[in-house]
Amino acid sequence: MKTVAIIYGWTGGSWSTRHFRDELQKAGFKVISNREKANIIIAHSAGCYRVPDKTSAQLILLIGVAYWPEKRLRSRAMNRFINGLKEDRDRGVLYIFHRFMWQLFYAIIRPGDIVISLRNHKSLDFLEKLKDKRIILIRNSRDEYCSPNIARSITKYSNIKFVELLGLHDDYYTNPKPYIDLLLKAL
């Protein structure tokens, strides 16, 4: 059984990814917390900047790297908030309220993640330490945090495969199938 560690973005966590984690387990993966010992690391958004350079992971999925040097972080966050409300209106007010409260909770308990985002959102330098790892970098077509130009920015890295999927920045939370399919295909 392959082990998977998930590194959350600055407003993500176990509540946000519960459906994704359930689907990973149904697909035969064991979700663990130890990033250094996991066979696979899945990092999302600002969590991509926290992938450890000392890891035994054979594969790393970077979903929605929070990289867009031409756009202000504040405007990206506002776009994400508005698009999230539009996308989730069918789920109901209670779901939107819970999602917002959990995002606020994660941001408060992990302020260092916000600092990491502010320091790194204009750079892909973190990829240098992962040159010996096999990486799939995923950008969602309507991602509010990840630049549409990221594919051009990573061409110098032969270890990185770029994939674009439909959806918004947090799409893997509620639509895990395409991500898990990519993962299974890569193994």
C-alpha positions in Angstrom: 0.0 0.0 0.0 1.4 3.4 -1.0 1.5 6.1 1.6 0.5 9.7 0.9 1.2 12.8 2.9 -0.9 16.0 2.2 0.6 19.4 2.7 -2.2 21.9 3.0 -2.3 25.5 1.7 -2.6 28.3 4.2 -6.4 28.0 4.6 -6.7 24.3 4.0 -6.7 21.4 6.4 -8.4 18.1 7.4 -11.9 19.6 7.1 -11.3 20.9 3.6 -9.7 17.7 2.3 -11.9 15.1 4.0 -13.6 14.0 0.7 -10.2 13.9 -1.1 -8.7 11.8 1.7 -11.6 9.4 1.7 -11.3 8.9 -2.0 -7.5 8.4 -1.7 -8.2 5.6 0.8 -10.8 4.0 -1.5 -8.2 4.0 -4.3 -5.9 2.0 -2.1 -3.7 4.7 -0.6 -2.9 5.2 3.1 -2.9 8.8 4.2 -0.1 9.6 6.8 1.2 12.7 8.3 4.9 12.1 8.0 6.0 13.9 4.9 9.6 12.6 5.1 8.5 8.9 5.0 5.5 9.1 2.6 5.8 7.4 -0.8 3.9 10.3 -2.3 3.5 13.9 -1.3 0.5 16.0 -2.4 1.0 19.7 -1.8 -1.5 22.4 -2.5 -1.1 26.1 -2.9 1.2 27.7 -0.3 1.9 24.1 0.9 4.0 23.5 -2.2 6.6 25.8 -0.7 6.8 23.5 2.4 7.7 20.2 0.6 10.7 18.9 2.5 13.9 18.5 0.5 14.7 15.4 2.6 11.9 13.0 1.7 11.7 9.5 0.4 8.7 10.4 -1.7 8.9 8.9 -5.2 6.3 11.2 -6.6 5.2 14.7 -5.7 2.0 16.3 -6.9 2.0 20.1 -6.7 -1.6 21.4 -7.0 -2.2 25.1 -7.7 1.2 26.5 -6.7 0.5 29.9 -5.3 2.7 31.6 -7.9 1.6 34.6 -10.0 4.3 37.2 -10.0 2.3 39.7 -12.1 -0.7 39.7 -9.8 -1.1 41.1 -6.3 -1.9 38.4 -3.6 -4.7 40.5 -2.2 -6.6 40.6 -5.5 -6.0 36.8 -6.0 -7.5 36.2 -2.5 -10.5 38.4 -3.3 -11.1 36.6 -6.7 -10.9 33.2 -4.9 -13.4 34.3 -2.3 -15.9 35.6 -4.9 -15.5 32.5 -7.1 -15.8 30.2 -4.2 -19.1 31.8 -3.2 -20.4 31.4 -6.8 -19.1 27.8 -7.1 -20.5 26.7 -3.7 -23.9 28.4 -3.7 -25.5 25.0 -4.7 -24.0 23.5 -1.6 -26.0 25.9 0.6 -25.3 28.6 3.1 -24.4 26.3 5.9 -21.6 24.7 3.8 -20.3 28.1 2.8 -20.3 29.2 6.4 -18.5 26.1 7.6 -15.9 26.4 4.8 -15.3 30.1 5.7 -15.0 29.4 9.4 -12.6 26.5 8.8 -10.4 28.6 6.4 -10.3 31.3 9.0 -9.4 28.8 11.7 -6.5 27.3 9.6 -5.2 30.8 8.8 -5.2 31.8 12.5 -3.6 28.6 13.8 -0.9 28.6 11.1 0.2 32.2 10.6 3.6 31.0 9.4 1.9 29.7 6.2 0.7 33.2 5.4 4.3 34.5 5.8 5.6 31.7 3.5 3.0 32.7 0.9 4.0 36.4 1.1 7.7 35.6 0.8 7.4 33.1 -2.1 4.4 33.8 -4.3 6.5 35.5 -6.9 9.2 32.8 -7.1 9.6 29.1 -8.0 13.0 28.8 -6.4 11.7 26.0 -4.1 11.8 23.7 -7.2 15.6 23.8 -7.2 15.7 21.6 -4.0 13.3 19.1 -5.7 15.3 18.5 -8.9 15.9 14.9 -8.0 12.2 14.2 -7.5 9.5 13.2 -10.0 6.9 15.9 -10.0 3.5 16.5 -11.5 2.5 20.2 -11.4 -1.2 20.7 -11.7 -2.9 24.0 -12.6 -6.6 24.3 -12.6 -7.9 26.2 -15.7 -9.7 28.9 -13.5 -7.1 28.9 -10.7 -7.1 32.3 -8.9 -3.7 31.8 -7.3 -1.6 30.0 -9.9 -0.5 31.9 -13.0 -1.5 30.6 -16.4 2.1 31.2 -17.4 3.5 28.7 -14.9 4.0 26.1 -17.7 6.5 28.4 -19.4 8.2 29.2 -16.1 9.0 25.5 -15.3 10.4 24.5 -18.7 14.0 24.3 -17.4 12.9 21.5 -15.0 13.0 18.1 -16.9 11.7 16.3 -13.8 8.4 18.2 -13.9 5.3 17.2 -15.9 2.7 20.0 -16.3 -1.0 19.1 -16.4 -3.9 21.5 -16.6 -7.3 20.3 -15.2 -10.7 22.1 -15.2 -11.8 23.9 -12.1 -10.9 26.5 -9.5 -8.0 26.6 -7.1 -9.5 24.3 -4.5 -11.1 21.9 -6.9 -9.4 18.8 -5.6 -11.3 19.2 -2.3 -14.6 18.4 -3.9 -13.7 16.8 -7.2 -10.9 14.4 -6.3 -11.3 11.9 -9.2 -9.1 13.6 -11.9 -6.3 14.1 -9.4 -6.4 10.5 -8.1 -6.6 9.3 -11.7 -3.4 11.2 -12.5 -1.8 9.8 -9.5 -2.7 6.2 -10.4 -1.6 6.7 -13.9 1.8 8.1 -12.8 2.6 5.0 -10.6 
